[in-house]
Amino acid sequence: MTFNNSRVISSAPGCKLSFSATFMSSLNATSAPIVVLCERNSKGHCIQRFGVNLTRFQRSCCESPFLARPSNCTSIAQSDSPLSIFQCVQLDSVSINTTTSVNVTFLAPYQSDLVNDGQNEICLIAKDTAASNTWSLPYCIVYQVERCSVCVSRGQTLSTLAAKFGTHWTQIYSGNTHLNDPNDIAEGQLVRWGLVYGIKAQETLLSLSLRFGVGVDRILFWNPQLLSLGTVPPSTPASSPAAVNSYTTGYTASSTPSSTAAAAAAALDDSAWGAETAGDQLARFLPAGFKICVAAEACFLP
């Protein structure tokens, strides 16, 4: 079977989206194939993952920060990779004769837009029941979890979204050219509520507040990860090698799935902030190049 591995599904944190695929047995097989989830590592090997049942409790786990999830959020089958995105993936399958149809549901976890530039790959492999050691090539789908975006909830309108994020509905409408009618948005529809801004060298929470003409609390509401992101001490020039190494990046692809999760957890560790005063937090340099969200109506001052 030839697979199209170039498919990309756009999503946002908290969105629950599905895709379907059908697998057929080889010509000489008499039963339906077995289909499982897998996660590719840097060598292209696909490591089997078991997924979860996206119950209300498990959905609440996916919507919580990595380090704040209760221990019982991790299934025993995935104890080797407790922060894997597969903690938020459900696989359902139906077999008829020599065909197996599967439906994969992915609930984009909290802050999954920050890890690996928001790219979350989910793969499937299949084998004939009788051929226990012969697996197919992986069939992979990439969920692109977009920054500054949200999936519309039941009853939400552009006006309620604008009120939530501190902007105006016309700003959101103008930034979403796929919306034909501002009064007709569907539940689950992907909507961008703000713009992406790349932090410049030696910028702080306070300077961002002045740049955009909004309070620090509003910036942190848009970007809660800034409270837990490692930062550069003000005494260290942001362009020096020491500055580059003094904060945790954590948002790059890693050699194994488990280390990706570990890197994400380290990047979101807020233990270093605990001993700081509010003034210290406002004055610390944020990592240059890190991208944040700003509501479309905020002022972009030079």
DATAZI-V769947 format. One record per backbone hydrogen bond with DSSP energy under -0.5 kcal/mol. CO is the residue of the C=O (numbers start at 1). NH is the residue of the N-H. E is the energy in kcal/mol with one decimal. If there is no record, write none. Layout:
# DATAZI-V769947
((CO | NH | E) (CO | NH | E))
This chain:
# DATAZI-V769947
((3 | 5 | -0.9) (4 | 7 | -0.7) (7 | 142 | -1.9) (8 | 10 | -0.5) (9 | 144 | -2.3) (11 | 146 | -3.0) (12 | 15 | -2.6) (15 | 17 | -0.6) (15 | 108 | -2.3) (17 | 106 | -3.0) (19 | 104 | -3.0) (21 | 102 | -3.0) (23 | 100 | -3.0) (26 | 29 | -1.8) (34 | 127 | -1.9) (36 | 125 | -2.1) (37 | 49 | -2.2) (38 | 123 | -1.7) (39 | 47 | -2.8) (41 | 44 | -2.0) (45 | 41 | -2.2) (45 | 47 | -0.7) (47 | 39 | -2.4) (49 | 37 | -0.7) (52 | 54 | -0.7) (53 | 55 | -2.9) (55 | 59 | -2.5) (56 | 60 | -1.8) (57 | 61 | -1.7) (58 | 62 | -2.0) (59 | 63 | -1.4) (61 | 64 | -1.5) (62 | 110 | -2.9) (65 | 68 | -1.4) (65 | 69 | -0.6) (66 | 69 | -1.0) (70 | 73 | -2.0) (71 | 74 | -1.5) (73 | 75 | -0.6) (75 | 78 | -1.5) (76 | 79 | -1.5) (78 | 81 | -1.8) (79 | 82 | -0.5) (81 | 84 | -1.9) (84 | 87 | -1.8) (85 | 88 | -2.3) (86 | 89 | -1.0) (88 | 107 | -2.5) (89 | 52 | -3.1) (90 | 92 | -0.5) (90 | 105 | -2.6) (92 | 103 | -2.8) (94 | 101 | -2.9) (96 | 99 | -2.2) (97 | 32 | -0.6) (98 | 25 | -2.4) (99 | 96 | -3.0) (100 | 23 | -3.0) (101 | 94 | -2.6) (102 | 21 | -1.9) (103 | 92 | -2.4) (103 | 105 | -0.5) (104 | 19 | -1.9) (105 | 90 | -2.6) (105 | 107 | -0.5) (106 | 17 | -2.1) (106 | 108 | -0.8) (108 | 14 | -3.1) (109 | 112 | -2.1) (111 | 114 | -1.6) (111 | 115 | -0.6) (114 | 117 | -0.6) (115 | 118 | -1.6) (116 | 119 | -2.0) (118 | 120 | -0.6) (118 | 145 | -3.4) (119 | 121 | -0.5) (120 | 143 | -3.2) (122 | 141 | -2.7) (123 | 38 | -2.3) (124 | 139 | -3.0) (125 | 36 | -2.4) (126 | 136 | -2.9) (127 | 34 | -3.0) (130 | 132 | -1.4) (131 | 134 | -1.3) (133 | 135 | -0.7) (138 | 140 | -0.6) (139 | 124 | -2.1) (141 | 122 | -2.8) (141 | 143 | -0.6) (142 | 9 | -2.9) (142 | 144 | -0.7) (143 | 120 | -2.3) (143 | 145 | -1.0) (144 | 11 | -2.8) (144 | 146 | -0.8) (146 | 149 | -0.6) (148 | 193 | -2.0) (148 | 194 | -1.4) (150 | 191 | -2.8) (152 | 188 | -3.5) (153 | 156 | -2.0) (157 | 161 | -2.3) (158 | 162 | -2.4) (159 | 163 | -2.2) (160 | 164 | -1.9) (161 | 165 | -2.1) (162 | 166 | -0.9) (162 | 167 | -2.5) (168 | 171 | -1.0) (168 | 172 | -1.6) (169 | 173 | -2.6) (170 | 174 | -2.3) (171 | 175 | -1.1) (173 | 176 | -1.4) (176 | 179 | -2.0) (178 | 180 | -0.7) (181 | 184 | -2.0) (182 | 158 | -0.6) (186 | 189 | -2.0) (189 | 152 | -2.6) (191 | 150 | -2.5) (191 | 193 | -0.6) (193 | 296 | -1.0) (195 | 294 | -2.4) (197 | 199 | -0.6) (197 | 292 | -3.0) (199 | 289 | -3.6) (200 | 203 | -1.6) (203 | 286 | -3.2) (204 | 208 | -2.3) (205 | 209 | -2.0) (206 | 210 | -2.0) (207 | 211 | -2.5) (208 | 212 | -2.4) (209 | 213 | -0.9) (209 | 214 | -1.4) (211 | 301 | -1.2) (212 | 299 | -1.5) (215 | 218 | -0.6) (215 | 219 | -1.6) (216 | 220 | -2.5) (217 | 221 | -1.6) (218 | 222 | -2.1) (219 | 223 | -1.9) (223 | 226 | -2.0) (224 | 227 | -1.4) (225 | 228 | -1.2) (225 | 229 | -0.7) (232 | 285 | -1.8) (233 | 236 | -2.0) (235 | 237 | -0.6) (237 | 240 | -1.6) (240 | 244 | -1.7) (241 | 245 | -1.8) (242 | 246 | -0.6) (243 | 246 | -0.9) (244 | 247 | -0.5) (247 | 249 | -0.6) (255 | 42 | -1.9) (256 | 260 | -1.6) (257 | 261 | -1.7) (258 | 262 | -2.1) (259 | 263 | -2.6) (260 | 264 | -2.2) (261 | 265 | -2.4) (262 | 266 | -2.5) (263 | 267 | -2.3) (264 | 268 | -1.4) (266 | 269 | -1.2) (270 | 273 | -1.3) (270 | 274 | -0.7) (271 | 274 | -0.7) (273 | 276 | -1.7) (277 | 281 | -2.0) (278 | 282 | -1.9) (279 | 283 | -1.5) (280 | 284 | -1.3) (282 | 206 | -1.5) (285 | 232 | -2.3) (287 | 290 | -1.7) (290 | 199 | -2.9) (292 | 197 | -2.8) (294 | 195 | -3.3) (295 | 298 | -2.0) (299 | 301 | -0.9))
